[in-house]
Amino acid sequence: MSHGARSTLHAPRSLPVRLLRFVRFSHTIFALPFALGAMLVAADGLPGWRICGLIVLAMVCARTAAMAFNRVADWQIDQRNPRTAARHTLVSRGAAIGLVIVSAAAFVAVTRGINPLCFRLSPVALAIVFFYSLTKRFTSFSHFFLGLALSVSPVGAWLAVRGEWALAPLVLALAVLLWVAGFDIIYATQDHEFDRAEGLRSLVVQLGVPRSLVWAQRLHWLMLAVLVAFGAVAALGAACYGALAAIAVAIVYEHRSAARLDVVAINRAFFASNAFVGVVFLAGIFLDRVVRL
């Protein structure tokens, strides 16, 4: 029995559950902590529950729309890739397109309830998060476009609270861009041979796996330096820098795991380490701006 067939047999019957699995809804945890961290800094504490709820809802809708669009754009490519073929047994292409439309429309509607600036920028945000899915067809720097897509989140959260631009969220956005680009390079090592055969572009295809992992590590150390700069710009305290020290440990663990060039180790590095980074970052901001340590 093929892997795809096994996945079909074990697929949940409920369409909503299958849609959530299809877009890897659990991965929302990667970008959400940085948006919430920006929110806490912008509000200098906890904002009202209404704006907090709208920010979370907007994040979930935008991320769902982006992932569903990615699945639709890569539908035929993913079906040929042994690593991703099973995901397309969960839902039909029509259901996936419907999810893109519904979640994108919901995102725009939510931003309208936040403030006029966020509403006006909502199509721009969607264009950025959708564009990433096309980039591996023409540039080896597709990882950075994914980073750009996720870096929209802290800027959007800041604008939701303040309604005006500032330096701090832009610095945090740069850190998110570098962080995401680094871990996406690590993740792309799993598809090195497939991407090369399909003519898809990535730094892993261009540079090879060993050199790509070196660049991923450099990007993550640069990310940590930018987070230190964010702490300075936002006037954060000791709790924030304690969190950054823990993030540095996670970076070391992630790259030691990735260096083994083992699929299990890569997945462990991708999921465990990066979820840890986001949660610890948010905890540091919470302790600084809410608990006031």
C-alpha positions as CSV (number, residue, x, y, z in Angstrom):
1,M,0.0,0.0,0.0
2,S,1.4,3.4,-0.9
3,H,2.1,6.2,1.5
4,G,-0.7,8.3,-0.1
5,A,-3.2,5.4,0.2
6,R,-2.4,5.0,3.9
7,S,-2.9,8.7,4.4
8,T,-6.2,8.6,2.7
9,L,-7.4,5.8,4.9
10,H,-6.4,7.6,8.1
11,A,-7.7,11.0,6.9
12,P,-10.3,12.5,9.3
13,R,-13.9,12.5,7.9
14,S,-14.8,16.0,8.9
15,L,-14.1,18.5,6.2
16,P,-13.1,21.4,8.6
17,V,-10.6,19.1,10.3
18,R,-9.2,18.0,6.9
19,L,-8.9,21.6,5.8
20,L,-7.0,22.5,9.0
21,R,-4.6,19.6,8.4
22,F,-4.2,20.6,4.8
23,V,-2.9,24.1,5.7
24,R,-0.9,22.8,8.7
25,F,-2.9,25.1,11.0
26,S,-0.7,24.2,14.0
27,H,2.2,26.0,12.3
28,T,0.4,29.3,13.0
29,I,2.4,29.3,16.2
30,F,5.5,30.3,14.3
31,A,4.5,33.8,13.3
32,L,1.8,34.6,15.9
33,P,4.1,35.2,18.9
34,F,6.0,37.9,17.0
35,A,2.7,39.6,16.1
36,L,1.6,39.4,19.7
37,G,5.0,40.7,20.9
38,A,4.7,43.7,18.7
39,M,1.2,44.2,20.0
40,L,2.3,44.3,23.6
41,V,5.1,46.7,22.9
42,A,2.9,49.0,20.8
43,A,0.3,49.0,23.6
44,D,2.9,49.2,26.4
45,G,1.0,46.3,28.0
46,L,-2.2,44.4,27.2
47,P,-4.5,46.3,24.8
48,G,-8.2,45.9,25.0
49,W,-9.6,42.4,24.5
50,R,-11.4,43.5,21.3
51,I,-8.2,44.6,19.5
52,C,-6.3,41.6,20.8
53,G,-8.9,39.3,19.4
54,L,-9.0,41.0,16.1
55,I,-5.3,40.8,15.7
56,V,-5.3,37.1,16.4
57,L,-8.2,36.6,14.0
58,A,-6.5,38.6,11.3
59,M,-3.3,36.6,11.7
60,V,-5.1,33.3,11.5
61,C,-7.1,34.3,8.4
62,A,-4.1,35.7,6.6
63,R,-1.9,32.7,7.4
64,T,-4.7,30.3,6.3
65,A,-5.3,32.1,3.1
66,A,-1.5,32.1,2.3
67,M,-1.1,28.4,3.0
68,A,-4.2,27.4,1.0
69,F,-3.0,29.6,-1.9
70,N,0.4,27.9,-1.6
71,R,-1.2,24.4,-1.8
72,V,-3.3,25.5,-4.9
73,A,-0.3,27.1,-6.7
74,D,1.9,24.0,-6.1
75,W,-0.9,21.4,-6.5
76,Q,0.7,19.4,-9.4
77,I,4.3,19.9,-8.1
78,D,3.3,18.6,-4.6
79,Q,1.6,15.6,-6.1
80,R,4.8,14.5,-7.7
81,N,6.8,15.0,-4.5
82,P,6.8,11.9,-2.3
83,R,7.1,14.1,0.8
84,T,4.0,16.1,0.1
85,A,1.8,13.9,-2.1
86,A,-0.4,12.7,0.7
87,R,-1.6,16.1,1.7
88,H,-3.6,16.3,-1.5
89,T,-5.7,13.3,-0.5
90,L,-7.3,15.4,2.3
91,V,-9.4,17.9,0.2
92,S,-10.2,18.6,-3.4
93,R,-8.7,21.4,-5.3
94,G,-12.0,23.2,-5.4
95,A,-12.3,23.1,-1.6
96,A,-8.7,24.5,-1.4
97,I,-9.6,27.4,-3.7
98,G,-12.7,28.0,-1.7
99,L,-10.6,28.2,1.5
100,V,-8.3,30.8,-0.1
101,I,-11.3,33.0,-1.1
102,V,-13.1,32.7,2.3
103,S,-10.1,33.2,4.5
104,A,-8.8,36.1,2.3
105,A,-12.2,37.8,2.4
106,A,-12.4,37.2,6.2
107,F,-9.0,38.8,6.6
108,V,-10.1,41.9,4.8
109,A,-13.3,42.1,6.8
110,V,-11.4,41.7,10.1
111,T,-9.0,44.6,9.2
112,R,-12.0,46.8,8.5
113,G,-13.0,46.3,12.1
114,I,-9.5,47.3,13.3
115,N,-8.8,50.7,11.8
116,P,-8.8,52.4,8.4
117,L,-5.0,52.1,7.8
118,C,-5.0,48.3,8.3
119,F,-8.1,48.0,6.0
120,R,-6.4,50.0,3.2
121,L,-3.2,47.9,3.6
122,S,-5.0,44.5,3.7
123,P,-4.8,43.9,-0.1
124,V,-1.1,44.7,0.0
125,A,-0.6,42.2,2.9
126,L,-2.4,39.5,0.9
127,A,-0.4,40.2,-2.2
128,I,2.9,39.8,-0.2
129,V,1.9,36.5,1.4
130,F,0.5,35.1,-1.8
131,F,3.5,36.1,-3.9
132,Y,5.9,33.8,-2.0
133,S,4.3,30.7,-3.5
134,L,5.4,31.7,-7.0
135,T,9.0,32.7,-6.2
136,K,10.7,29.3,-6.3
137,R,9.9,29.2,-10.0
138,F,12.2,32.1,-10.8
139,T,14.6,32.9,-7.9
140,S,16.9,31.1,-5.6
141,F,16.0,33.6,-2.9
142,S,12.5,32.3,-2.4
143,H,13.3,31.7,1.3
144,F,13.6,35.4,1.8
145,F,10.2,36.0,0.2
146,L,8.7,33.6,2.7
147,G,10.5,35.6,5.4
148,L,9.0,38.8,4.0
149,A,5.5,37.2,4.1
150,L,5.8,36.3,7.8
151,S,7.4,39.6,8.6
152,V,4.2,41.4,7.7
153,S,2.7,40.1,11.0
154,P,4.5,42.2,13.6
155,V,4.1,45.4,11.5
156,G,0.4,44.7,11.1
157,A,-0.1,44.1,14.8
158,W,1.7,47.4,15.6
159,L,-0.4,49.3,13.1
160,A,-3.5,47.7,14.6
161,V,-2.7,49.1,18.0
162,R,-1.1,52.4,17.1
163,G,-2.5,53.2,13.7
164,E,0.8,54.7,12.6
165,W,4.3,53.7,11.5
166,A,7.3,53.4,13.8
167,L,10.9,52.0,13.7
168,A,10.5,49.3,16.3
169,P,8.1,47.0,14.3
170,L,10.2,47.4,11.2
171,V,13.3,46.2,13.1
172,L,11.3,43.2,14.4
173,A,10.0,42.5,10.9
174,L,13.6,42.3,9.7
175,A,14.4,39.8,12.5
176,V,11.4,37.7,11.5
177,L,12.5,37.8,7.8
178,L,16.0,36.5,8.7
179,W,14.7,33.9,11.1
180,V,12.2,32.5,8.6
181,A,14.6,32.5,5.7
182,G,17.1,30.6,7.8
183,F,14.8,27.8,8.9
184,D,13.2,27.6,5.4
185,I,16.7,26.9,4.0
186,I,17.0,24.1,6.5
187,Y,13.6,22.7,5.7
188,A,14.4,22.9,1.9
189,T,17.3,20.4,2.3
190,Q,14.6,17.7,2.4
191,D,13.6,18.5,-1.2
192,H,17.1,19.1,-2.6
193,E,17.0,16.3,-5.2
194,F,13.4,16.7,-6.1
195,D,13.6,20.5,-6.6
196,R,16.7,20.1,-8.7
197,A,15.0,17.5,-10.9
198,E,11.9,19.7,-11.2
199,G,13.9,22.8,-12.1
200,L,12.7,24.6,-9.0
201,R,14.9,27.3,-7.4
202,S,16.3,27.6,-3.9
203,L,19.6,28.3,-2.2
204,V,19.9,24.6,-1.5
205,V,19.7,23.8,-5.2
206,Q,22.1,26.6,-6.1
207,L,24.7,26.1,-3.3
208,G,24.3,22.5,-2.2
209,V,23.2,21.3,1.2
210,P,26.4,22.0,3.3
211,R,26.9,25.6,2.1
212,S,23.2,26.3,2.5
213,L,23.3,25.1,6.1
214,V,26.2,27.5,6.7
215,W,24.1,30.4,5.3
216,A,21.1,29.4,7.4
217,Q,23.2,29.5,10.5
218,R,24.6,33.0,9.6
219,L,21.1,34.3,9.0
220,H,20.0,33.0,12.4
221,W,22.9,34.7,14.2
222,L,22.1,37.9,12.3
223,M,18.5,37.5,13.4
224,L,19.6,37.3,17.0
225,A,21.6,40.5,16.6
226,V,18.6,42.3,15.1
227,L,16.4,41.1,18.0
228,V,19.0,42.8,20.3
229,A,18.6,45.9,18.3
230,F,14.8,45.6,18.6
231,G,15.2,45.4,22.3
232,A,17.2,48.6,22.3
233,V,14.8,50.5,20.0
234,A,11.8,49.4,22.0
235,A,13.5,50.1,25.3
236,L,12.9,46.5,26.6
237,G,14.4,45.3,29.8
238,A,16.2,42.3,31.3
239,A,13.4,39.8,30.7
240,C,13.7,40.4,27.0
241,Y,17.4,39.8,26.9
242,G,17.0,36.7,29.0
243,A,14.6,35.4,26.4
244,L,17.2,36.2,23.7
245,A,19.8,34.1,25.6
246,A,17.4,31.2,25.5
247,I,16.8,31.7,21.8
248,A,20.6,31.6,21.2
249,V,20.6,28.1,22.8
250,A,17.7,27.0,20.6
251,I,19.7,28.2,17.5
252,V,22.6,26.1,18.5
253,Y,20.4,23.0,19.0
254,E,18.6,23.6,15.7
255,H,21.7,23.8,13.6
256,R,23.4,20.8,15.3
257,S,20.3,18.8,14.5
258,A,20.2,20.0,10.9
259,A,23.9,19.2,10.4
260,R,23.1,15.5,10.7
261,L,21.3,15.7,7.4
262,D,18.6,13.4,8.7
263,V,14.9,13.9,7.9
264,V,13.8,13.2,11.5
265,A,16.4,15.6,12.9
266,I,15.5,18.3,10.4
267,N,11.8,18.0,11.3
268,R,12.7,18.1,15.0
269,A,14.8,21.2,14.4
270,F,12.1,22.9,12.3
271,F,9.1,22.3,14.6
272,A,10.5,22.1,18.1
273,S,13.2,24.8,17.9
274,N,11.2,27.3,15.9
275,A,8.1,27.0,18.1
276,F,10.3,27.4,21.1
277,V,11.9,30.6,19.6
278,G,8.5,32.2,19.1
279,V,7.0,31.3,22.5
280,V,10.1,32.3,24.4
281,F,10.3,35.7,22.6
282,L,6.7,36.4,23.5
283,A,7.2,35.3,27.1
284,G,10.1,37.8,27.4
285,I,8.0,40.6,26.0
286,F,5.1,39.7,28.3
287,L,7.3,39.7,31.4
288,D,8.7,43.0,30.4
289,R,5.6,44.9,29.3
290,V,2.8,43.2,31.3
291,V,4.3,41.8,34.4
292,R,6.8,44.6,34.5
293,L,9.8,42.6,35.7
